[in-house]
Amino acid sequence: MTPATRTPAAGGGAGPAPGRAGAGTRALRIVWALSAVAALWWSLGGLEVTPERLSRGLPQAGTIIRQMFTPPNWAYLPDVAEGLSQSVQIAALGTFIAAVLALPFGALAARNLSRLAALPLVGKLALNVIRTFPELVLALLFIRAVGPGPFAGVLAVGIHSIGMVGKLYAERIETVDRASLEALSASGASPLEVFRYGVVPEVLPDFLSFALYRFDLNVRAATVLGLVGAGGIGEKIQIMRTAQQWPSVGTILIGVIVLVGLVDYVSARLRARLT
């Protein structure tokens, strides 16, 4: 007996022809490529990026870089260390403020902690609004409110960080098993007790990891807040840049690179221990 010959099912379509599908894919790629070129051309024109400006500016930038690093002004190191220390203090205090104040926002935005669907939406909206304002914009606002200096930088870093830290908190809280939380609530626990005993023990290591990661980012942010008068090493960059003391600026940049690398290394090691 010979094997039965298989035939196409009745009414089954053969699908689009390979050649027709390939032509459609190529046309789509061409459209995307032309769109990208048009967007690039539009951006270059709107930002006034011209060959003349590049040919004039790049040699000047090269001259400034050579002045910064051949050699740097090592005598300026004590002032650099003072500015970097203040930037770390701004980042540390701002991160602490954010890590604490983000807790209620994260709990409000978590869907598994509320029976009302509107509350998590309100919490997420609030976190999105907070994240909208960059640190530099907040720094200008707080400089007006409390005066120039590192305190304005602390407030700017802290308030801005609430948005991202609170979002991470909410996403982590939503992974907690809702059934265990409902069991605590059914046993008579108050909402605060449910959060304290049902959520915090499980999420605390991740919360600490989020705070360390945010501190890493805030150190970078704190190094530039001084450009608008909010303390830290940025103030010294602004002073030396205005005076065109490029070797001193080079020393500052070397210090910033070393600091950021050191903080990134220590933060990564600590986060690895928490996971």
N, C-alpha and C positions, 0 to 999 in steps of 0.2 A: 504494500500500500504506500502510495507516495504521499508526502506531507501535503496538507491542504494549502492551497495558494491563498495568501491573504490579499484581500481587496479593500480598497478604501471604503469606509463606512458611507452609507447612503446619505447624501445631503451634506457631507463634511467638506468644508472649504479647504482649499490648498493653502490659504494664507497669501499674503502679499508676495509678489515675485521678488527674488533676491536683488535683482538689478534695480527695481523700483525703490526698495527699502534703502539700498546703498546710496542711490541718488538723493533721496530725502535727507539722509544723514549728512551727506556732503554739503547740501544746500543749507542745512541748519548750522553746520560749522562755519560756513562762509558768512552767514548772517551774524553769528556771534563774533567772528573775527572783525568784521566791518564795524559792528557796534562798539567793540573795544577800542578800535583805532579812532572812531569818531569821538568817544568819550575822552580818550587821551588827548586828542587834538583840541577839543573844547576846553579841557582843564589847562593845557599849556597856554592857550590863548587868554583864558580868563585870569591866570596868575602872572601873565606877562613874562613868561619864561622864554627868553630869546637867545640865539647864539651869541649876540653881541654882549649881553650881560654875563653869560657864562665865560666867554673868552676874557672878559675884563675881571670878573670876580674870582675865578678859580686861582689865577696866579697870586692875587692878593691874599686869598685864604691860605695858600701854600706858604707865603711869606710869614703870616701870623703864626702858623703852626711851627715853623722853624724857630721863630723867636720864643715861642712858649717852651720848647723842649731842647734848645741847644745853647746853654743848659737851662733847666728850671732854676728858680730862685730858692735854693734850699734854706736860706736864712729866714724865709717866710713860713717855715714849717710849724713853729709854735702857734702862730695865728691860725694856720690851717687846722691844726689839731683842736684848737678851741672852737672853731666854727663847726667842724665835723662832730665834735662832742655835743654841741647844742642841737645839731640836726638829729642825732640819735635820740636825744632826750625828747625832742618834739615828736619823733616817730613813736617812741615807746609810750609816752603819755597819751598821745592821740589814739594809738591802737588799744590801750587799756580802756579808754572812754568808749570807743566803738564796740569792743568786745562785751562790755557790760550793757550799754544801751541797746545793742542789737538784739539782746535776749527777748524783750517783750515784743519787738517787731517780728522776730523770727517765729515766736510762738503764735502771734496773731495771724501770720501769713501761712502757717501750716494747716493743711486741709484736714488732717486727722485729729486735730485738737478742738475743732469747733463743729457744732451741729448746724450752725447757720452758714450757708454757702457764701453769703455776702461778706462775712468777716475776713476770710482769707483773701478775697479780692481786694478789700480795703487795705489789708496789710501789704500785699504785693504792690499795689498802686503807690502806697507811701514809700516803699523801698525803691521803686523805680524813680519816683520824683527826687528822692534824696541823692540817688546815684547820678542824676542828670547834671548836677552842678559840679564842675571840676574844682580841684583844690585851690587853684589860683583865683578863681572867681569868688569862692568862699573866703579866701584869705583877704581879698580886697574888701569884702563886706565886713569881716571881723576887724580889719585894721581901722575901718571907719567907726566901728562900734566900741572897741576896747583900746584902740591906739596901736601904732606899729610895734613890732617886737615878736618874740617867740610865742607869747600867749595866743596871739592871733593865729600863728601857725599851728599850734596845738588844736585849737578849735576847728580850724579848716580841715586838718587831717582827720580829726576824730569824727566830725559830722559827716564828711564825705565817705568815710570807711563804713559807717553804719549801713549804708545801702548795700554794699557788696557782702559784708559779713552777715548781715541779717538775711540776705538771700540764701547764702550757704547754710546758715542755721536752719532756715525753713525747709530747705530741700532735704537736709539730714533728718530733721524731726519727722518728716513725712515718711521716712523709711521705717519708723518704729511701728511695730504691730499694733493695729488699732484695737484688736480684741483684748490684749492685755491692759490697755488703757481703760477700756469699757469695763473690764472686770474690777479694776481698782475703783472706778466710779460707782459701780453697783454695790461694792462693799462699804460705801459710805464715805469715801475719800473726797475731799474738796478738789476743785480744779487745780488749786495751787499744789496740793498734795499729790495729785496725779502727775503733775509736771515734775515735782521734786523727786518722787520715788519711781515713776514709770518711764520718764524721759531722760532726766539728767544722767543717771548712772550709765546709760547705754551710749549717749551721744557726747559725753564730756571729753573723751580723748580726741574725737574729731573736732570738737569746738576749739580745743587748745591748738590743734594743728591748723585750723583756719586762722586763728589769731596770729600764730607765728608766720604763716604765709602772708597775711596782711601787713605785719610788721616789716617783712622783707620789702614789700612794695612801698610802704610808707617811708622807709629810709630814703628810697629814690626820690619820692615826692618831696620830702623835707629838704633835700639838697637844692631845690629850685625855688622854694617859697620865698627865700630871702631876696629874690630878684624883684619882688613887689613890696619888700619891707616887712616880711613875716618871720624874720630871724633865721638862724642857721648859716651854713656855709654859703648859701646863695647871696647873702648880703656882701660877703667878701668878694665873691665873683663880680658882683655889680660894681663895687668900689674899684677893684683893680681893672676891670674892663673899661670903666669910664676914664680912668687915668692912663689907659693903654699900657699898663704894666704887664705885658704878656708873659714874661718869665714867671711872675707870681701867679698868673692865671694857670700856667702850666703846672705849677706846684699844686694848686688847688685841684686840678683835674686828676693828677696822679693820686692825691689823697682820696678823692671821691671813688676812683676806680678800686683802690685797695679796700676802702671801707665797704663798698657794695659787694665786692667779691667775698670778703670775710663774713659779712652778715648773711649772704646767700649760702655760704658753706655751713655755718653754724645752724642756720634755720633749717636747712635740708637734713642735717644730722639729727636735730631734735625732732623734726616731723617724722623721720624714719623710726625713731624710738617709740613714738606714740602710736604708730599704725601696727 
